[in-house]
Amino acid sequence: MACCWKCCTRPTRLTGHARGSTARACGRSGGEETGPNPTDCRKPGSQHHVASDAQGTPLVPLPGAANRPDGENLIPLIDAIPALAGRRGRPRRRPDAAQGDRAYHSKARVAALRQRGIEPIMAPRGSPHGSGLAATRWPIERTLSWLHPVRRLRVRYDRRADIHEAFRTLGCALICWQTYVRR
C-alpha cells in the first residue's frame, strides 16, 4: 500500500472513528478482542478503529472491545502505521496531522501526538457542535460505511481474532482496490 500517501494532494491526516458491531460468536463467550457492548444488552461486541489518508484510503485497521473508550486506541493506531516510501530519503513514518472526533480528544493524547510531531485536529470534549471539522472528516466516515456492509465485519461470527483480522484486512484491501481501479 505504498502508493496511498503518494497520491495525497492535501497534507496527510489520520481520522479515527469507531463503530461497534455485535459479536454473536459461537457460544456464550465472544472470543478474543471483544467486550460487553454497552448499547446492546451487554452482548459481546467489537469496534473497528481505522486510520486513513486524506482521501479515505484505509491504512491501518485495528480492533477494539465494545466496552472500551474509543480514545484508548488512538496512540496504538498511530504507532501501527507502516513506513511508506515516497520521495528520496528516509520513508515517512508519521503523518503531518491527525484528525478525530471528540471521543479521541484528551490532554494526554494531544500531548502524545505533539510529542511524535503530529498536529492534532480534534474538537475538545464539551465544546459546542458545529466546529466545522465534519466537513473534512467525511472520507473516514465513507470508508467505515464501505467497510461495514461486509457481513463478516458487521456482525462478528468469528470467535478467533486472527480470522476476524483477516476479514477486516480483506475488507480494507477491497476498498483500496475499488478506489484505485476507478482512478
TIRO-2110 file (N, C-alpha, C; in Angstrom, 1 decimal):
// TIRO-2110
0.8, -1.2, 0.0, N, 1, A
0.0, 0.0, 0.0, CA, 1, A
0.9, 1.3, 0.0, C, 1, A
2.0, 1.2, -0.6, N, 2, A
3.0, 2.3, -0.6, CA, 2, A
2.4, 3.5, -1.4, C, 2, A
1.5, 3.2, -2.3, N, 3, A
1.0, 4.3, -3.1, CA, 3, A
0.0, 5.2, -2.4, C, 3, A
-0.5, 4.8, -1.2, N, 4, A
-1.5, 5.5, -0.6, CA, 4, A
-1.2, 6.9, -0.2, C, 4, A
0.0, 7.2, 0.3, N, 5, A
0.4, 8.5, 0.7, CA, 5, A
0.9, 9.3, -0.5, C, 5, A
1.4, 8.7, -1.5, N, 6, A
1.9, 9.4, -2.6, CA, 6, A
0.8, 10.2, -3.4, C, 6, A
-0.4, 9.7, -3.3, N, 7, A
-1.5, 10.3, -4.1, CA, 7, A
-2.1, 11.5, -3.3, C, 7, A
-1.7, 11.8, -2.1, N, 8, A
-2.4, 12.8, -1.3, CA, 8, A
-2.0, 14.2, -1.8, C, 8, A
-3.0, 14.9, -2.1, N, 9, A
-2.8, 16.3, -2.6, CA, 9, A
-2.8, 17.2, -1.4, C, 9, A
-3.6, 16.9, -0.4, N, 10, A
-3.6, 17.7, 0.8, CA, 10, A
-2.7, 17.1, 1.8, C, 10, A
-2.3, 17.8, 2.9, N, 11, A
-1.4, 17.2, 3.9, CA, 11, A
-2.1, 15.9, 4.5, C, 11, A
-1.3, 14.9, 4.6, N, 12, A
-1.9, 13.7, 5.1, CA, 12, A
-2.4, 13.8, 6.5, C, 12, A
-3.6, 13.3, 6.8, N, 13, A
-4.1, 13.3, 8.1, CA, 13, A
-4.7, 12.0, 8.4, C, 13, A
-4.8, 11.6, 9.7, N, 14, A
-5.4, 10.4, 10.1, CA, 14, A
-6.8, 10.8, 10.7, C, 14, A
-7.7, 10.0, 10.4, N, 15, A
-9.0, 10.2, 11.0, CA, 15, A
-9.4, 8.9, 11.7, C, 15, A
-9.9, 9.0, 12.8, N, 16, A
-10.3, 7.8, 13.5, CA, 16, A
-11.7, 7.8, 14.0, C, 16, A
-12.3, 6.7, 13.9, N, 17, A
-13.7, 6.7, 14.4, CA, 17, A
-14.0, 5.2, 14.6, C, 17, A
-14.8, 4.9, 15.6, N, 18, A
-15.1, 3.5, 15.9, CA, 18, A
-16.6, 3.3, 15.8, C, 18, A
-17.0, 2.2, 15.4, N, 19, A
-18.4, 1.8, 15.4, CA, 19, A
-18.4, 0.4, 16.0, C, 19, A
-19.3, 0.1, 16.8, N, 20, A
-19.5, -1.2, 17.4, CA, 20, A
-20.3, -2.1, 16.5, C, 20, A
-19.9, -3.3, 16.5, N, 21, A
-20.7, -4.3, 15.8, CA, 21, A
-20.9, -5.5, 16.8, C, 21, A
-22.1, -6.0, 16.8, N, 22, A
-22.4, -7.1, 17.8, CA, 22, A
-21.6, -8.3, 17.4, C, 22, A
-21.1, -9.0, 18.4, N, 23, A
-20.3, -10.2, 18.1, CA, 23, A
-21.0, -11.4, 18.7, C, 23, A
-21.9, -11.9, 18.0, N, 24, A
-22.6, -13.2, 18.5, CA, 24, A
-21.8, -14.3, 18.0, C, 24, A
-20.6, -14.5, 18.6, N, 25, A
-19.7, -15.6, 18.2, CA, 25, A
-20.3, -16.9, 18.7, C, 25, A
-19.8, -18.0, 18.2, N, 26, A
-20.3, -19.3, 18.6, CA, 26, A
-20.1, -19.6, 20.1, C, 26, A
-21.2, -19.6, 20.8, N, 27, A
-21.2, -20.0, 22.2, CA, 27, A
-21.5, -18.7, 23.1, C, 27, A
-21.3, -18.9, 24.4, N, 28, A
-21.5, -17.9, 25.3, CA, 28, A
-20.5, -16.8, 25.3, C, 28, A
-19.2, -17.2, 25.1, N, 29, A
-18.2, -16.2, 25.1, CA, 29, A
-18.0, -15.6, 23.7, C, 29, A
-17.7, -14.3, 23.6, N, 30, A
-17.5, -13.7, 22.3, CA, 30, A
-16.1, -13.9, 21.7, C, 30, A
-15.2, -14.5, 22.4, N, 31, A
-13.9, -14.7, 21.8, CA, 31, A
-12.9, -13.6, 22.2, C, 31, A
-11.8, -13.5, 21.5, N, 32, A
-10.8, -12.6, 21.7, CA, 32, A
-11.2, -11.2, 21.2, C, 32, A
-10.7, -10.1, 21.8, N, 33, A
-10.8, -8.8, 21.4, CA, 33, A
-12.3, -8.3, 21.4, C, 33, A
-13.1, -8.9, 22.3, N, 34, A
-14.5, -8.4, 22.4, CA, 34, A
-14.7, -8.0, 23.8, C, 34, A
-15.8, -7.3, 24.0, N, 35, A
-16.2, -6.9, 25.4, CA, 35, A
-17.7, -6.7, 25.4, C, 35, A
-18.3, -6.5, 26.5, N, 36, A
-19.7, -6.3, 26.6, CA, 36, A
-20.1, -5.0, 25.9, C, 36, A
-21.0, -5.1, 25.0, N, 37, A
-21.5, -3.9, 24.3, CA, 37, A
-22.4, -3.1, 25.1, C, 37, A
-22.1, -1.8, 25.5, N, 38, A
-23.0, -1.1, 26.4, CA, 38, A
-24.3, -0.7, 25.8, C, 38, A
-24.4, -0.8, 24.4, N, 39, A
-25.7, -0.3, 23.8, CA, 39, A
-26.5, -1.5, 23.3, C, 39, A
-26.1, -2.8, 23.6, N, 40, A
-26.8, -3.9, 23.0, CA, 40, A
-26.9, -5.0, 24.1, C, 40, A
-27.5, -4.6, 25.3, N, 41, A
-27.8, -5.6, 26.3, CA, 41, A
-26.5, -6.4, 26.8, C, 41, A
-25.4, -5.7, 26.7, N, 42, A
-24.1, -6.3, 27.1, CA, 42, A
-23.7, -7.6, 26.4, C, 42, A
-24.2, -7.7, 25.2, N, 43, A
-23.8, -8.8, 24.3, CA, 43, A
-22.3, -8.6, 23.9, C, 43, A
-21.5, -9.6, 23.7, N, 44, A
-20.2, -9.4, 23.3, CA, 44, A
-20.1, -8.6, 21.9, C, 44, A
-19.2, -7.6, 21.9, N, 45, A
-19.1, -6.8, 20.7, CA, 45, A
-17.7, -6.3, 20.5, C, 45, A
-17.5, -5.8, 19.3, N, 46, A
-16.1, -5.2, 19.0, CA, 46, A
-16.3, -4.0, 18.1, C, 46, A
-15.3, -3.2, 18.1, N, 47, A
-15.2, -1.9, 17.4, CA, 47, A
-14.1, -2.0, 16.3, C, 47, A
-14.3, -1.3, 15.3, N, 48, A
-13.3, -1.2, 14.2, CA, 48, A
-12.7, 0.3, 14.3, C, 48, A
-11.4, 0.4, 14.6, N, 49, A
-10.7, 1.7, 14.5, CA, 49, A
-9.9, 1.7, 13.3, C, 49, A
-10.1, 2.7, 12.4, N, 50, A
-9.4, 2.7, 11.1, CA, 50, A
-8.7, 4.0, 11.0, C, 50, A
-7.4, 4.0, 10.6, N, 51, A
-6.6, 5.2, 10.2, CA, 51, A
-6.6, 5.2, 8.7, C, 51, A
-6.9, 6.4, 8.1, N, 52, A
-6.9, 6.6, 6.7, CA, 52, A
-6.2, 7.8, 6.3, C, 52, A
-5.9, 7.9, 5.0, N, 53, A
-5.3, 9.1, 4.5, CA, 53, A
-6.3, 10.1, 4.2, C, 53, A
-5.9, 11.2, 3.6, N, 54, A
-6.9, 12.3, 3.3, CA, 54, A
-8.0, 12.0, 2.4, C, 54, A
-7.8, 11.0, 1.5, N, 55, A
-8.8, 10.6, 0.6, CA, 55, A
-9.7, 9.5, 1.1, C, 55, A
-9.4, 9.0, 2.3, N, 56, A
-10.2, 7.9, 2.9, CA, 56, A
-9.7, 6.5, 2.6, C, 56, A
-8.5, 6.4, 2.1, N, 57, A
-8.0, 5.1, 1.9, CA, 57, A
-7.5, 4.5, 3.2, C, 57, A
-8.0, 3.3, 3.6, N, 58, A
-7.7, 2.8, 4.9, CA, 58, A
-6.2, 2.4, 4.9, C, 58, A
-5.5, 2.8, 5.9, N, 59, A
-4.1, 2.5, 6.1, CA, 59, A
-3.9, 1.4, 7.2, C, 59, A
-4.6, 1.5, 8.3, N, 60, A
-4.4, 0.6, 9.4, CA, 60, A
-5.8, 0.3, 10.0, C, 60, A
-6.3, -0.9, 10.0, N, 61, A
-7.5, -1.2, 10.8, CA, 61, A
-7.1, -1.9, 12.1, C, 61, A
-7.6, -1.5, 13.2, N, 62, A
-7.3, -2.1, 14.5, CA, 62, A
-8.6, -2.5, 15.2, C, 62, A
-8.6, -3.6, 15.9, N, 63, A
-9.8, -4.0, 16.6, CA, 63, A
-9.9, -3.3, 18.0, C, 63, A
-11.0, -3.4, 18.6, N, 64, A
-11.2, -2.9, 19.9, CA, 64, A
-12.5, -3.5, 20.5, C, 64, A
-12.4, -3.7, 21.8, N, 65, A
-13.6, -4.3, 22.5, CA, 65, A
-14.7, -3.2, 22.6, C, 65, A
-15.9, -3.6, 22.6, N, 66, A
-17.0, -2.6, 22.5, CA, 66, A
-17.2, -1.8, 23.8, C, 66, A
-16.7, -2.3, 24.9, N, 67, A
-16.8, -1.6, 26.2, CA, 67, A
-15.6, -0.7, 26.5, C, 67, A
-14.7, -0.5, 25.6, N, 68, A
-13.5, 0.3, 25.8, CA, 68, A
-13.7, 1.7, 25.2, C, 68, A
-13.2, 2.7, 25.8, N, 69, A
-13.4, 4.1, 25.2, CA, 69, A
-12.6, 4.1, 23.9, C, 69, A
-13.1, 4.9, 23.0, N, 70, A
-12.5, 5.0, 21.6, CA, 70, A
-11.1, 5.5, 21.7, C, 70, A
-10.9, 6.5, 22.5, N, 71, A
-9.6, 7.2, 22.5, CA, 71, A
-8.4, 6.3, 23.0, C, 71, A
-8.7, 5.2, 23.6, N, 72, A
-7.6, 4.3, 24.1, CA, 72, A
-6.8, 3.7, 22.9, C, 72, A
-7.4, 3.6, 21.8, N, 73, A
-6.8, 3.0, 20.6, CA, 73, A
-6.1, 4.1, 19.7, C, 73, A
-6.1, 5.3, 20.1, N, 74, A
-5.5, 6.4, 19.2, CA, 74, A
-4.0, 6.2, 19.0, C, 74, A
-3.3, 6.1, 20.1, N, 75, A
-1.9, 6.0, 20.0, CA, 75, A
-1.4, 4.7, 19.4, C, 75, A
-2.0, 3.5, 19.8, N, 76, A
-1.6, 2.3, 19.1, CA, 76, A
-2.0, 2.4, 17.6, C, 76, A
-3.0, 3.1, 17.2, N, 77, A
-3.4, 3.2, 15.8, CA, 77, A
-2.3, 4.0, 15.1, C, 77, A
-1.8, 5.1, 15.7, N, 78, A
-0.8, 5.9, 15.1, CA, 78, A
0.5, 5.1, 15.0, C, 78, A
0.8, 4.4, 16.0, N, 79, A
2.1, 3.6, 16.0, CA, 79, A
2.0, 2.4, 15.1, C, 79, A
0.9, 2.0, 14.7, N, 80, A
0.7, 0.8, 13.8, CA, 80, A
0.9, 1.2, 12.3, C, 80, A
1.0, 2.5, 12.0, N, 81, A
1.1, 3.0, 10.6, CA, 81, A
2.5, 2.5, 10.1, C, 81, A
2.5, 1.8, 9.0, N, 82, A
3.8, 1.3, 8.4, CA, 82, A
4.5, 2.5, 7.8, C, 82, A
5.8, 2.3, 7.7, N, 83, A
6.7, 3.3, 7.0, CA, 83, A
6.3, 3.2, 5.5, C, 83, A
6.1, 4.4, 4.9, N, 84, A
5.7, 4.4, 3.5, CA, 84, A
6.7, 5.2, 2.7, C, 84, A
7.3, 4.5, 1.7, N, 85, A
8.3, 5.2, 0.9, CA, 85, A
7.7, 6.0, -0.1, C, 85, A
8.2, 7.2, -0.4, N, 86, A
7.7, 8.0, -1.5, CA, 86, A
8.8, 8.8, -2.1, C, 86, A
9.2, 9.8, -1.5, N, 87, A
10.3, 10.6, -2.0, CA, 87, A
11.6, 10.1, -1.6, C, 87, A
12.7, 10.7, -2.0, N, 88, A
14.0, 10.3, -1.6, CA, 88, A
14.2, 10.4, -0.1, C, 88, A
15.1, 9.6, 0.4, N, 89, A
15.4, 9.7, 1.8, CA, 89, A
14.7, 8.7, 2.6, C, 89, A
14.6, 9.0, 3.9, N, 90, A
14.0, 8.0, 4.8, CA, 90, A
12.5, 8.0, 4.6, C, 90, A
11.9, 6.8, 4.6, N, 91, A
10.5, 6.7, 4.4, CA, 91, A
9.7, 7.4, 5.5, C, 91, A
8.6, 7.9, 5.2, N, 92, A
7.7, 8.6, 6.1, CA, 92, A
7.1, 7.6, 7.1, C, 92, A
7.2, 8.0, 8.4, N, 93, A
6.6, 7.1, 9.4, CA, 93, A
5.4, 7.7, 10.1, C, 93, A
5.3, 9.0, 10.1, N, 94, A
4.2, 9.7, 10.7, CA, 94, A
3.5, 10.6, 9.8, C, 94, A
2.3, 10.8, 10.0, N, 95, A
1.6, 11.8, 9.2, CA, 95, A
1.8, 13.2, 9.7, C, 95, A
1.4, 14.2, 8.9, N, 96, A
1.5, 15.6, 9.4, CA, 96, A
0.5, 16.0, 10.5, C, 96, A
-0.7, 15.5, 10.3, N, 97, A
-1.8, 15.8, 11.3, CA, 97, A
-2.6, 14.6, 11.5, C, 97, A
-3.3, 14.6, 12.6, N, 98, A
-4.3, 13.5, 13.0, CA, 98, A
-5.6, 14.2, 13.3, C, 98, A
-6.6, 13.8, 12.6, N, 99, A
-7.9, 14.3, 12.9, CA, 99, A
-8.8, 13.2, 13.4, C, 99, A
-9.6, 13.6, 14.4, N, 100, A
-10.5, 12.6, 15.0, CA, 100, A
-11.7, 13.4, 15.6, C, 100, A
-12.7, 12.6, 16.1, N, 101, A
-13.8, 13.2, 16.7, CA, 101, A
-13.6, 13.4, 18.2, C, 101, A
-14.6, 13.9, 18.9, N, 102, A
-14.4, 14.2, 20.3, CA, 102, A
-14.0, 13.0, 21.2, C, 102, A
-14.3, 11.8, 20.8, N, 103, A
-14.0, 10.6, 21.6, CA, 103, A
-12.5, 10.4, 21.7, C, 103, A
-11.7, 10.9, 20.8, N, 104, A
-10.3, 10.7, 20.8, CA, 104, A
-9.6, 11.9, 21.5, C, 104, A
-10.2, 12.9, 21.9, N, 105, A
-9.6, 14.1, 22.5, CA, 105, A
-9.4, 13.9, 24.0, C, 105, A
-8.2, 14.1, 24.4, N, 106, A
-7.8, 14.3, 25.8, CA, 106, A
-6.5, 15.0, 25.9, C, 106, A
-6.2, 15.6, 27.0, N, 107, A
-4.9, 16.3, 27.1, CA, 107, A
-3.7, 15.4, 27.0, C, 107, A
-3.8, 14.2, 27.5, N, 108, A
-2.7, 13.2, 27.4, CA, 108, A
-2.5, 12.7, 26.0, C, 108, A
-3.6, 12.5, 25.2, N, 109, A
-3.5, 12.1, 23.9, CA, 109, A
-2.9, 13.2, 22.9, C, 109, A
-3.4, 14.4, 23.2, N, 110, A
-2.9, 15.5, 22.4, CA, 110, A
-1.4, 15.7, 22.7, C, 110, A
-1.0, 15.6, 23.9, N, 111, A
0.4, 15.7, 24.2, CA, 111, A
1.2, 14.6, 23.6, C, 111, A
0.7, 13.4, 23.6, N, 112, A
1.4, 12.3, 22.9, CA, 112, A
1.5, 12.4, 21.4, C, 112, A
0.5, 13.0, 20.8, N, 113, A
0.6, 13.3, 19.4, CA, 113, A
1.6, 14.4, 19.1, C, 113, A
1.6, 15.4, 19.9, N, 114, A
2.6, 16.5, 19.7, CA, 114, A
4.0, 16.0, 19.9, C, 114, A
4.2, 15.1, 20.9, N, 115, A
5.5, 14.6, 21.1, CA, 115, A
6.0, 13.8, 19.9, C, 115, A
5.1, 13.2, 19.2, N, 116, A
5.5, 12.5, 18.0, CA, 116, A
5.6, 13.4, 16.7, C, 116, A
5.4, 14.7, 16.9, N, 117, A
5.5, 15.6, 15.8, CA, 117, A
4.2, 15.6, 14.9, C, 117, A
3.1, 15.3, 15.5, N, 118, A
1.8, 15.2, 14.7, CA, 118, A
0.9, 16.3, 15.3, C, 118, A
0.3, 17.1, 14.4, N, 119, A
-0.6, 18.1, 14.8, CA, 119, A
-2.0, 17.5, 15.0, C, 119, A
-2.5, 17.6, 16.2, N, 120, A
-3.9, 17.0, 16.5, CA, 120, A
-4.9, 18.0, 16.0, C, 120, A
-5.9, 17.5, 15.3, N, 121, A
-7.0, 18.4, 14.9, CA, 121, A
-8.3, 17.7, 15.4, C, 121, A
-8.7, 18.1, 16.6, N, 122, A
-9.8, 17.4, 17.3, CA, 122, A
-10.6, 18.5, 18.0, C, 122, A
-11.9, 18.4, 18.0, N, 123, A
-12.7, 19.3, 18.8, CA, 123, A
-12.6, 18.8, 20.3, C, 123, A
-12.4, 19.7, 21.2, N, 124, A
-12.3, 19.4, 22.6, CA, 124, A
-13.7, 18.9, 23.1, C, 124, A
-13.6, 18.0, 24.1, N, 125, A
-14.9, 17.5, 24.7, CA, 125, A
-15.6, 18.6, 25.4, C, 125, A
-16.9, 18.6, 25.3, N, 126, A
-17.7, 19.7, 26.0, CA, 126, A
-17.8, 20.9, 25.1, C, 126, A
-17.1, 21.0, 24.0, N, 127, A
-17.3, 22.2, 23.2, CA, 127, A
-18.6, 22.1, 22.4, C, 127, A
-19.2, 23.2, 22.0, N, 128, A
-20.4, 23.1, 21.2, CA, 128, A
-20.1, 22.5, 19.8, C, 128, A
-21.1, 21.8, 19.3, N, 129, A
-21.0, 21.2, 18.0, CA, 129, A
-21.0, 22.3, 16.9, C, 129, A
-20.6, 21.9, 15.7, N, 130, A
-20.5, 22.9, 14.7, CA, 130, A
-19.2, 23.5, 14.5, C, 130, A
-18.1, 22.8, 14.9, N, 131, A
-16.8, 23.3, 14.8, CA, 131, A
-16.3, 23.3, 13.3, C, 131, A
-17.0, 22.6, 12.4, N, 132, A
-16.6, 22.6, 11.0, CA, 132, A
-15.7, 21.5, 10.7, C, 132, A
-15.3, 20.6, 11.6, N, 133, A
-14.4, 19.5, 11.3, CA, 133, A
-15.1, 18.4, 10.6, C, 133, A
-16.4, 18.3, 10.6, N, 134, A
-17.1, 17.3, 9.9, CA, 134, A
-17.0, 17.5, 8.4, C, 134, A
-16.7, 18.7, 7.9, N, 135, A
-16.5, 18.9, 6.5, CA, 135, A
-15.3, 18.3, 6.0, C, 135, A
-14.3, 18.0, 6.8, N, 136, A
-13.1, 17.3, 6.4, CA, 136, A
-13.0, 15.9, 6.9, C, 136, A
-13.9, 15.5, 7.7, N, 137, A
-13.9, 14.2, 8.3, CA, 137, A
-14.7, 13.2, 7.5, C, 137, A
-15.4, 13.6, 6.5, N, 138, A
-16.3, 12.7, 5.7, CA, 138, A
-15.6, 11.6, 5.0, C, 138, A
-14.3, 11.7, 4.6, N, 139, A
-13.7, 10.5, 4.0, CA, 139, A
-13.6, 9.2, 4.9, C, 139, A
-13.3, 9.4, 6.2, N, 140, A
-13.2, 8.3, 7.0, CA, 140, A
-14.6, 7.7, 7.3, C, 140, A
-15.6, 8.6, 7.4, N, 141, A
-17.0, 8.1, 7.6, CA, 141, A
-17.4, 7.3, 6.4, C, 141, A
-17.0, 7.8, 5.2, N, 142, A
-17.4, 7.0, 4.0, CA, 142, A
-16.6, 5.7, 4.0, C, 142, A
-15.4, 5.7, 4.4, N, 143, A
-14.6, 4.4, 4.5, CA, 143, A
-15.3, 3.4, 5.4, C, 143, A
-15.7, 3.9, 6.6, N, 144, A
-16.4, 3.0, 7.5, CA, 144, A
-17.7, 2.5, 7.0, C, 144, A
-18.4, 3.4, 6.2, N, 145, A
-19.6, 2.9, 5.7, CA, 145, A
-19.4, 1.9, 4.6, C, 145, A
-18.3, 1.9, 3.9, N, 146, A
-17.9, 0.9, 2.9, CA, 146, A
-17.5, -0.4, 3.6, C, 146, A
-16.9, -0.3, 4.8, N, 147, A
-16.4, -1.4, 5.5, CA, 147, A
-17.5, -2.3, 6.1, C, 147, A
-18.5, -1.6, 6.6, N, 148, A
-19.5, -2.3, 7.4, CA, 148, A
-20.5, -3.1, 6.6, C, 148, A
-20.7, -2.9, 5.3, N, 149, A
-21.6, -3.8, 4.6, CA, 149, A
-21.0, -5.2, 4.5, C, 149, A
-19.7, -5.4, 4.7, N, 150, A
-19.1, -6.7, 4.7, CA, 150, A
-19.7, -7.5, 5.9, C, 150, A
-20.5, -8.5, 5.5, N, 151, A
-21.3, -9.2, 6.5, CA, 151, A
-20.5, -9.8, 7.7, C, 151, A
-19.3, -10.2, 7.4, N, 152, A
-18.5, -10.8, 8.4, CA, 152, A
-17.9, -9.8, 9.4, C, 152, A
-18.0, -8.5, 9.0, N, 153, A
-17.5, -7.4, 9.9, CA, 153, A
-18.6, -6.8, 10.6, C, 153, A
-19.8, -6.7, 10.0, N, 154, A
-20.9, -6.0, 10.6, CA, 154, A
-21.4, -6.8, 11.9, C, 154, A
-21.6, -8.1, 11.7, N, 155, A
-21.9, -9.0, 12.8, CA, 155, A
-20.7, -10.0, 12.9, C, 155, A
-20.1, -10.0, 14.0, N, 156, A
-18.9, -10.8, 14.2, CA, 156, A
-19.3, -12.2, 14.5, C, 156, A
-19.0, -13.1, 13.6, N, 157, A
-19.3, -14.5, 13.7, CA, 157, A
-18.1, -15.3, 14.2, C, 157, A
-16.9, -14.7, 14.1, N, 158, A
-15.7, -15.4, 14.4, CA, 158, A
-15.2, -15.2, 15.8, C, 158, A
-15.0, -16.3, 16.5, N, 159, A
-14.5, -16.2, 17.9, CA, 159, A
-13.0, -15.9, 17.9, C, 159, A
-12.3, -16.4, 16.9, N, 160, A
-10.8, -16.2, 16.9, CA, 160, A
-10.5, -14.9, 16.3, C, 160, A
-9.6, -14.2, 16.9, N, 161, A
-9.2, -12.8, 16.5, CA, 161, A
-8.5, -12.8, 15.2, C, 161, A
-7.7, -13.8, 14.9, N, 162, A
-6.9, -13.8, 13.6, CA, 162, A
-7.8, -14.0, 12.4, C, 162, A
-8.9, -14.7, 12.5, N, 163, A
-9.9, -14.8, 11.4, CA, 163, A
-10.6, -13.5, 11.2, C, 163, A
-11.0, -12.9, 12.3, N, 164, A
-11.7, -11.6, 12.2, CA, 164, A
-10.7, -10.5, 11.6, C, 164, A
-9.4, -10.6, 12.0, N, 165, A
-8.4, -9.7, 11.4, CA, 165, A
-8.3, -9.9, 9.9, C, 165, A
-8.3, -11.1, 9.5, N, 166, A
-8.2, -11.4, 8.1, CA, 166, A
-9.3, -10.8, 7.3, C, 166, A
-10.5, -10.9, 7.8, N, 167, A
-11.7, -10.4, 7.1, CA, 167, A
-11.6, -8.8, 7.1, C, 167, A
-11.1, -8.3, 8.2, N, 168, A
-11.0, -6.8, 8.3, CA, 168, A
-10.0, -6.3, 7.3, C, 168, A
-8.9, -7.0, 7.2, N, 169, A
-7.8, -6.6, 6.2, CA, 169, A
-8.3, -6.8, 4.8, C, 169, A
-9.0, -7.9, 4.6, N, 170, A
-9.6, -8.1, 3.2, CA, 170, A
-10.6, -7.0, 2.9, C, 170, A
-11.4, -6.6, 3.8, N, 171, A
-12.4, -5.5, 3.6, CA, 171, A
-11.6, -4.2, 3.2, C, 171, A
-10.6, -3.9, 3.9, N, 172, A
-9.8, -2.7, 3.6, CA, 172, A
-9.1, -2.8, 2.3, C, 172, A
-8.6, -4.0, 1.9, N, 173, A
-8.0, -4.2, 0.6, CA, 173, A
-9.0, -4.1, -0.5, C, 173, A
-10.2, -4.5, -0.3, N, 174, A
-11.3, -4.3, -1.3, CA, 174, A
-11.6, -2.8, -1.5, C, 174, A
-11.6, -2.1, -0.4, N, 175, A
-11.8, -0.6, -0.5, CA, 175, A
-10.7, 0.0, -1.3, C, 175, A
-9.4, -0.3, -1.0, N, 176, A
-8.3, 0.2, -1.7, CA, 176, A
-8.4, -0.1, -3.2, C, 176, A
-8.7, -1.4, -3.5, N, 177, A
-8.8, -1.8, -4.9, CA, 177, A
-9.9, -1.0, -5.6, C, 177, A
-11.1, -0.9, -5.0, N, 178, A
-12.2, -0.2, -5.7, CA, 178, A
-11.8, 1.3, -5.9, C, 178, A
-11.1, 1.9, -4.9, N, 179, A
-10.7, 3.3, -5.0, CA, 179, A
-9.7, 3.5, -6.1, C, 179, A
-8.7, 2.7, -6.3, N, 180, A
-7.7, 2.9, -7.3, CA, 180, A
-8.0, 2.3, -8.6, C, 180, A
-8.9, 1.4, -8.7, N, 181, A
-9.3, 0.9, -10.1, CA, 181, A
-10.1, 2.0, -10.8, C, 181, A
-10.9, 2.8, -10.0, N, 182, A
-11.7, 3.9, -10.6, CA, 182, A
-10.9, 5.1, -11.1, C, 182, A
-9.6, 5.2, -10.6, N, 183, A
-8.8, 6.4, -11.0, CA, 183, A
-8.2, 6.2, -12.3, C, 183, A
END
